[in-house]
Amino acid sequence: MEATILHADLDAFYASVEQLLDSSLRGRPIAVGGGVVLAASYEAKAFGVQSGMPGRRARQLCPQLLFVNAHFSEYQRLGDAAIKIIGDYTPLVERLSIDEAFADVAGCAHLFGPPVEIARTIRRRVRVELGLPISVGVARTKHLAKIASQVAKPDGLVVVDPSTELHFLHELPVELMWGVGPVTKARLAEVGVRTIGQLAKRPGRSLEQLLGHAAGEKLAALSWNRDPREIRTHRRARSAGAQSALGIKPAQVSIFRPAMRHLADRIGARLRAKSLSGRTVTVRVRFADLRAVTRSATFDTPISATTTLAEIGERLVRAVLSQYPREPKISLLGIRVSHLTKVSNPQLDLPLGLDDDGRRPGRDRGTARRATADRALDAIRERFGWEAIGYGSVMLGSVRSVPDEFRALAEQEL
């Protein structure tokens, strides 16, 4: 098979946009944000500055770091423009986020040349027309194309020939694989796996025992470039999530409760706008050392009520913190709702005295009343804007380290 899958990723996108808007920032270490680093330029990343890092820590690593304000409308405009350029060469474009997308250019050669030429043309047009750097990977599968674009950074192009793809893949560090985060990387390092080739040589059963059946089976397949996924131009939402970088804050109720309520408010509103509810709620807690832990709960009836999501999220966060009592600081909270279904009229339930009575949609004192309040808020916000109304605990009690506009740009599932 020919390498026809492109993965295009705008380099250090938010920081690059700021350097585009203000030429005096070019070549200088900058960070978008203030209390928390929302994005960093490559010049800042060279000093170890990373997204989600507290501003104080970033300045320690890079004393000459310059913080700049975000221009959200420009991010959206330029991100859309870059995706449109890709779409000029193929209708098979799968957008992953505001600044990256897959594209399948099979069958386009008679119009625009071979895949490598199409990739070069896209990179040239994005640079000339938008003034932004973009890295592109070209390979036979989506997984390998994404890895190739990471290898190509910054501002490069890597084409993986099918005849040499395993040689290319197996020499790379394992953390470049989709699904290998800091925790998985550390577990693999404990058994001597640091490259994708070393992972490929591990017996499948040993990976499953180490990482779990699903993760072990998936990584084993990807390590041999077995990835049958096709480009999906219209993706059905499988989950809705949001997260908030907090800086380094005490793991206290006064910190995580308002943050979780604010995130639940955003996710609940997005679900209801699409007439969706979900049965599984997952929270993510990241500690000061950037180690992250997730916990989830699944219910018989789907949920979309803001207050219910907030209560479940807070309970799961408490469970994480009780399991890690020696972690006094947290740096990020996230919540995700999955197993989504279309909302239907709930059947009334009898008060059976069950633990989840308060979350059952048919209970008058439960989600039914909360849903009525949510619908009223949604209607007012649709007419007068998001800030026109909200739950008091969210609007008055939330300390927002990350602006809502920035979160909205990153929330692409719905």
Secondary structure as GFF3:
##gff-version 3
##sequence-region A 1 414
A	DSSP	beta_strand	5	10	.	.	.	ID=ss1
A	DSSP	alpha_helix	13	21	.	.	.	ID=ss2
A	DSSP	three_ten_helix	23	25	.	.	.	ID=ss3
A	DSSP	beta_strand	30	33	.	.	.	ID=ss4
A	DSSP	beta_strand	37	40	.	.	.	ID=ss5
A	DSSP	alpha_helix	42	45	.	.	.	ID=ss6
A	DSSP	alpha_helix	55	61	.	.	.	ID=ss7
A	DSSP	beta_strand	66	68	.	.	.	ID=ss8
A	DSSP	alpha_helix	72	87	.	.	.	ID=ss9
A	DSSP	beta_strand	93	97	.	.	.	ID=ss10
A	DSSP	beta_strand	100	104	.	.	.	ID=ss11
A	DSSP	alpha_helix	109	112	.	.	.	ID=ss12
A	DSSP	alpha_helix	115	125	.	.	.	ID=ss13
A	DSSP	pi_helix	126	130	.	.	.	ID=ss14
A	DSSP	beta_strand	134	139	.	.	.	ID=ss15
A	DSSP	alpha_helix	142	152	.	.	.	ID=ss16
A	DSSP	beta_strand	157	159	.	.	.	ID=ss17
A	DSSP	three_ten_helix	162	164	.	.	.	ID=ss18
A	DSSP	alpha_helix	165	170	.	.	.	ID=ss19
A	DSSP	three_ten_helix	174	176	.	.	.	ID=ss20
A	DSSP	alpha_helix	182	190	.	.	.	ID=ss21
A	DSSP	alpha_helix	196	200	.	.	.	ID=ss22
A	DSSP	alpha_helix	204	211	.	.	.	ID=ss23
A	DSSP	alpha_helix	213	223	.	.	.	ID=ss24
A	DSSP	beta_strand	239	250	.	.	.	ID=ss25
A	DSSP	alpha_helix	253	273	.	.	.	ID=ss26
A	DSSP	beta_strand	276	287	.	.	.	ID=ss27
A	DSSP	beta_strand	292	303	.	.	.	ID=ss28
A	DSSP	alpha_helix	306	323	.	.	.	ID=ss29
A	DSSP	beta_strand	329	342	.	.	.	ID=ss30
A	DSSP	three_ten_helix	357	359	.	.	.	ID=ss31
A	DSSP	pi_helix	364	368	.	.	.	ID=ss32
A	DSSP	alpha_helix	369	384	.	.	.	ID=ss33
A	DSSP	three_ten_helix	386	388	.	.	.	ID=ss34
A	DSSP	alpha_helix	392	395	.	.	.	ID=ss35
A	DSSP	alpha_helix	404	410	.	.	.	ID=ss36
###
